[in-house]
Amino acid sequence: MTRRHLTLALLLCGTAQAQTWTIKDGTLTLVGCHGAQDGIYCDFRYVLTGKQVSTVFWNNDFVKVYGPGGTSQPADKVAFADNVFGLWSSKLDVVANTPLNVQAYFNLPSSTTVIKALEIAGKRLESVPVRALGTAAAPASAAPSAAPFTGFAVTLSNCVPQGPAYVCTATLTPSK
């Protein structure tokens, strides 16, 4: 495997790992953050994996951002599945392996282009890009293909648009 291919493989694996959090009874994946007239919204996808059915709700303190000064700020409000915003989301019974939307609102300037850090359940993601107010997200239907690797079969999954690029989970299987 050439150095270029190894670097690409590590970048794909490292980036995908940084955008999905394993939290109590499930996983949470960052879809992206965008500016709006009243602040910044970050969208996530939650999947219950630890149980068949569970009652789930979100607290605004569960998601926080770090500003340029290095101090943290919890989400001002959150919405889960039913899109009702509040300090606590609605308490809902959910079934396993069904992706559900979570959205966190931060009272930050809509001109913010990068969040210094985003933290969920004590795990941080550094330098999160914020899509500008009025710009459309990349279409989710056009998933990328894997680059050719010598000696490995590469499979991409869970591809999510992130600005002009995609963030994917890459699985590298040695060829025989």
C-alpha positions as CSV (number, residue, x, y, z in Angstrom):
1,M,0.0,0.0,0.0
2,T,1.4,3.4,-0.9
3,R,1.9,6.1,1.6
4,R,-0.9,8.2,-0.1
5,H,-3.4,5.4,0.2
6,L,-2.5,4.7,3.8
7,T,-3.0,8.4,4.6
8,L,-6.3,8.4,2.9
9,A,-7.4,5.3,4.7
10,L,-6.4,6.7,8.1
11,L,-8.1,10.0,7.3
12,L,-11.4,8.3,6.3
13,C,-11.3,6.1,9.5
14,G,-10.3,8.9,11.8
15,T,-12.8,11.4,10.6
16,A,-15.7,8.9,10.7
17,Q,-14.8,7.8,14.2
18,A,-14.7,11.5,15.4
19,Q,-18.3,12.1,14.2
20,T,-20.1,9.3,15.9
21,W,-20.5,9.0,19.6
22,T,-21.4,5.9,21.5
23,I,-23.7,7.0,24.3
24,K,-25.9,5.2,26.7
25,D,-27.9,2.6,24.8
26,G,-27.1,3.9,21.4
27,T,-25.1,6.0,18.9
28,L,-25.3,9.6,18.0
29,T,-23.9,10.9,14.6
30,L,-23.3,14.5,13.7
31,V,-25.1,15.3,10.5
32,G,-23.9,18.9,10.4
33,C,-24.3,22.4,11.8
34,H,-25.8,25.4,10.1
35,G,-26.4,29.1,10.7
36,A,-29.9,30.5,11.0
37,Q,-31.2,34.0,11.7
38,D,-31.5,33.3,15.4
39,G,-28.3,31.3,15.9
40,I,-26.6,28.0,15.1
41,Y,-28.4,24.6,14.9
42,C,-26.5,21.3,15.0
43,D,-28.3,18.2,13.6
44,F,-27.7,14.7,14.8
45,R,-29.0,11.2,14.1
46,Y,-29.6,9.0,17.1
47,V,-30.0,5.2,16.9
48,L,-31.0,3.0,19.8
49,T,-28.7,0.0,19.8
50,G,-28.4,-1.3,23.4
51,K,-32.0,-2.3,23.9
52,Q,-35.0,-3.3,21.8
53,V,-37.2,-0.4,23.2
54,S,-36.3,2.4,25.5
55,T,-37.7,5.7,26.8
56,V,-35.4,8.5,25.5
57,F,-35.2,12.3,26.1
58,W,-32.4,14.8,25.8
59,N,-31.2,17.5,28.2
60,N,-29.8,20.7,26.9
61,D,-26.7,20.2,29.0
62,F,-25.9,17.0,27.2
63,V,-24.6,18.9,24.1
64,K,-22.2,21.8,24.5
65,V,-19.9,23.9,22.3
66,Y,-16.6,25.6,23.1
67,G,-16.2,29.1,21.9
68,P,-13.0,30.9,20.7
69,G,-12.1,31.8,24.3
70,G,-12.1,28.1,25.3
71,T,-15.2,28.2,27.5
72,S,-18.1,25.9,27.2
73,Q,-21.8,26.7,26.5
74,P,-24.6,24.2,26.8
75,A,-27.2,24.0,24.1
76,D,-29.9,26.7,24.7
77,K,-32.6,24.2,23.7
78,V,-33.0,20.7,22.1
79,A,-35.5,18.9,20.0
80,F,-35.9,15.2,19.6
81,A,-37.9,13.4,16.9
82,D,-41.0,15.5,17.3
83,N,-39.2,18.8,16.7
84,V,-40.5,20.5,19.9
85,F,-37.7,22.7,21.3
86,G,-37.1,23.2,25.0
87,L,-34.5,22.7,27.8
88,W,-35.6,19.1,27.8
89,S,-36.9,17.3,24.7
90,S,-40.1,15.3,24.7
91,K,-39.8,11.9,26.5
92,L,-40.5,9.3,23.8
93,D,-40.5,5.5,23.6
94,V,-38.2,4.5,20.7
95,V,-37.5,1.1,19.0
96,A,-34.0,-0.2,18.2
97,N,-32.2,0.5,14.9
98,T,-34.5,3.3,13.8
99,P,-32.6,6.6,13.1
100,L,-34.2,9.6,14.9
101,N,-33.3,13.3,14.6
102,V,-31.9,15.3,17.4
103,Q,-31.3,19.0,17.0
104,A,-29.4,21.4,19.4
105,Y,-29.8,25.1,19.2
106,F,-27.0,27.5,20.3
107,N,-27.4,31.2,20.7
108,L,-24.3,32.0,18.7
109,P,-23.8,34.6,15.9
110,S,-25.2,33.2,12.7
111,S,-22.0,34.4,11.0
112,T,-20.1,31.7,12.9
113,T,-18.2,29.5,10.4
114,V,-16.5,27.1,12.7
115,I,-17.3,25.8,16.2
116,K,-14.0,25.4,18.1
117,A,-15.3,22.1,19.7
118,L,-18.5,20.2,20.1
119,E,-18.9,17.9,23.1
120,I,-21.3,15.1,23.7
121,A,-21.1,12.7,26.7
122,G,-17.6,13.9,27.4
123,K,-16.3,13.2,23.9
124,R,-15.2,16.1,21.8
125,L,-15.1,16.9,18.1
126,E,-12.7,19.8,17.2
127,S,-13.2,22.4,14.5
128,V,-16.8,21.7,13.5
129,P,-17.7,23.6,10.3
130,V,-20.9,25.6,10.3
131,R,-22.8,25.9,7.0
132,A,-23.6,29.5,6.3
133,L,-27.1,30.9,6.5
134,G,-28.9,30.4,3.3
135,T,-26.6,27.7,1.8
136,A,-28.0,24.3,0.9
137,A,-26.6,21.1,2.2
138,A,-24.9,18.7,-0.2
139,P,-27.4,16.2,-1.7
140,A,-27.3,13.0,0.4
141,S,-28.1,10.7,-2.5
142,A,-24.7,10.9,-4.2
143,A,-22.5,8.8,-1.9
144,P,-18.8,8.6,-2.8
145,S,-17.0,5.5,-3.9
146,A,-13.9,4.1,-2.2
147,A,-10.4,4.9,-3.6
148,P,-8.5,1.9,-5.0
149,F,-6.2,0.3,-2.4
150,T,-3.5,-2.3,-3.2
151,G,-3.9,-5.3,-0.9
152,F,-7.2,-4.2,0.7
153,A,-10.8,-4.2,-0.2
154,V,-12.4,-0.9,1.0
155,T,-16.1,-0.6,1.9
156,L,-17.6,2.8,2.7
157,S,-20.8,3.1,4.8
158,N,-22.7,5.6,6.8
159,C,-21.7,8.4,4.4
160,V,-23.0,11.8,5.5
161,P,-22.5,15.1,3.6
162,Q,-20.3,17.5,5.5
163,G,-19.9,20.7,3.6
164,P,-18.5,20.0,0.1
165,A,-17.2,16.6,1.2
166,Y,-18.6,13.4,2.7
167,V,-17.6,11.7,6.0
168,C,-17.8,7.9,5.9
169,T,-16.9,4.9,7.9
170,A,-14.3,3.0,6.0
171,T,-13.8,-0.7,6.4
172,L,-10.4,-2.1,5.2
173,T,-10.3,-5.8,4.6
174,P,-6.9,-7.4,3.6
175,S,-7.0,-9.1,0.3
176,K,-5.6,-12.6,0.0
